[in-house]
């Protein structure tokens, strides 16, 4: 057995290696930190739209709030958010296929929901990037954003 007097962590010898004894209080603290809302900030898409993303990890789910201002024209877009790790690889994502959100005071629209996500994957997320697909089948080209 080994005790770190500075941190209070305890390790025990299992075979030829030391294994850390998990403290339930540390686990609760780690989960509480993940449950706090993480504001990813605002980014611009094609100079027309301001996008804001907030996430939190609770009960094995990644909850998100996504704001878009101004409101894109109805029924013309498929919106996706790529959540990337430190190396730029997409490790998770959010897809909004239906323009079904709540109007906001800044003439925008807000979406809220959740996606299943592994805790380690959520911890690895370091950046995000929007992807918007515009469809011209329903509107005249002059009416597209």
C-alpha positions as CSV (number, residue, x, y, z in Angstrom):
1,X,0.0,0.0,0.0
2,X,1.2,3.5,-0.8
3,X,-0.2,6.9,0.5
4,X,0.5,10.2,-1.1
5,X,0.7,12.5,1.8
6,X,0.2,15.6,-0.3
7,X,-3.0,14.6,-2.2
8,X,-4.3,11.8,0.2
9,X,-4.5,9.3,-2.7
10,X,-4.0,5.7,-1.8
11,X,-2.6,3.0,-4.1
12,X,-2.3,-0.7,-3.5
13,X,0.0,-3.3,-5.0
14,X,-1.8,-5.7,-7.4
15,X,0.7,-8.1,-8.8
16,X,3.5,-6.0,-10.1
17,X,1.8,-2.7,-10.4
18,X,0.1,-0.1,-8.2
19,X,-3.7,0.5,-8.6
20,X,-5.4,3.6,-7.3
21,X,-8.2,3.3,-4.8
22,X,-11.1,5.3,-6.1
23,X,-12.7,7.7,-3.7
24,X,-16.5,8.0,-4.2
25,X,-16.2,11.7,-3.3
26,X,-13.8,12.3,-6.1
27,X,-16.2,10.6,-8.6
28,X,-19.1,12.8,-7.4
29,X,-17.0,15.9,-7.8
30,X,-15.9,14.9,-11.3
31,X,-19.5,14.3,-12.4
32,X,-20.6,17.6,-10.8
33,X,-17.9,19.4,-12.9
34,X,-19.2,17.7,-16.1
35,X,-22.8,18.6,-15.2
36,X,-21.9,22.4,-15.2
37,X,-22.9,24.2,-18.4
38,X,-20.0,24.7,-20.7
39,X,-20.3,27.8,-23.0
40,X,-18.5,27.1,-26.2
41,X,-18.9,30.7,-27.3
42,X,-20.2,32.3,-30.5
43,X,-19.0,31.7,-34.0
44,X,-20.1,33.2,-37.4
45,X,-21.3,31.1,-40.3
46,X,-20.7,32.6,-43.7
47,X,-20.9,36.1,-42.2
48,X,-24.7,35.9,-42.0
49,X,-25.5,33.8,-38.9
50,X,-24.2,34.0,-35.3
51,X,-24.2,30.5,-33.7
52,X,-23.9,29.9,-30.0
53,X,-23.4,26.5,-28.3
54,X,-23.7,25.4,-24.7
55,X,-23.4,21.8,-23.4
56,X,-23.5,19.8,-20.2
57,X,-23.0,16.1,-19.4
58,X,-25.6,14.5,-17.1
59,X,-26.7,10.9,-16.6
60,X,-24.8,9.6,-19.6
61,X,-26.2,12.2,-22.0
62,X,-24.8,15.3,-23.5
63,X,-27.4,18.1,-23.2
64,X,-27.1,21.0,-25.6
65,X,-28.5,24.5,-26.3
66,X,-27.9,25.9,-29.7
67,X,-28.8,29.4,-30.8
68,X,-28.8,30.8,-34.3
69,X,-29.4,34.4,-35.1
70,X,-31.0,35.6,-37.3
71,X,-33.6,32.9,-38.0
72,X,-32.7,31.1,-41.3
73,X,-35.7,30.7,-43.7
74,X,-38.0,27.9,-42.7
75,X,-37.6,24.5,-44.4
76,X,-34.4,25.3,-46.2
77,X,-31.6,24.0,-44.0
78,X,-30.2,20.9,-42.4
79,X,-28.0,22.0,-39.5
80,X,-25.1,19.9,-38.0
81,X,-22.5,20.7,-35.3
82,X,-19.3,18.7,-35.3
83,X,-17.7,18.3,-31.8
84,X,-14.0,17.7,-32.2
85,X,-11.1,16.5,-30.1
86,X,-7.8,18.2,-29.6
87,X,-6.5,16.8,-32.9
88,X,-9.5,18.1,-34.9
89,X,-11.2,14.7,-35.3
90,X,-15.0,14.6,-34.9
91,X,-15.8,12.6,-31.9
92,X,-19.5,13.5,-31.5
93,X,-22.1,15.6,-33.2
94,X,-25.5,17.2,-33.1
95,X,-27.9,17.1,-36.0
96,X,-31.0,19.3,-36.4
97,X,-33.0,18.1,-39.4
98,X,-36.2,20.0,-38.7
99,X,-36.2,23.8,-38.2
100,X,-38.2,23.4,-35.0
101,X,-36.9,25.6,-32.3
102,X,-38.0,28.5,-30.0
103,X,-37.8,32.1,-31.1
104,X,-35.4,34.3,-29.1
105,X,-35.5,38.0,-28.3
106,X,-32.5,38.7,-30.7
107,X,-34.6,37.6,-33.7
108,X,-33.0,34.2,-33.6
109,X,-34.0,30.6,-32.9
110,X,-32.9,28.3,-30.1
111,X,-32.7,24.5,-30.0
112,X,-32.4,22.3,-26.9
113,X,-32.0,18.6,-26.6
114,X,-29.7,15.8,-25.8
115,X,-27.6,13.1,-27.5
116,X,-26.2,9.9,-26.0
117,X,-22.5,10.3,-25.3
118,X,-19.8,8.5,-23.4
119,X,-18.2,10.4,-20.5
120,X,-14.6,10.0,-21.9
121,X,-15.8,11.2,-25.4
122,X,-17.4,14.3,-23.8
123,X,-14.2,15.0,-21.9
124,X,-12.2,14.8,-25.1
125,X,-14.3,17.5,-26.9
126,X,-12.1,20.7,-27.3
127,X,-13.8,22.5,-30.2
128,X,-16.9,22.7,-32.4
129,X,-17.7,23.6,-36.0
130,X,-21.0,24.2,-37.7
131,X,-22.1,22.7,-41.0
132,X,-25.2,23.9,-42.7
133,X,-26.7,22.4,-45.8
134,X,-29.1,24.7,-47.8
135,X,-31.6,23.2,-50.1
136,X,-33.0,25.0,-53.2
137,X,-35.7,22.6,-54.1
138,X,-38.5,24.4,-52.3
139,X,-37.6,28.1,-52.8
140,X,-36.5,30.2,-55.7
141,X,-32.7,30.9,-55.7
142,X,-33.4,34.6,-54.9
143,X,-35.1,33.6,-51.7
144,X,-32.2,31.5,-50.4
145,X,-30.1,32.9,-47.5
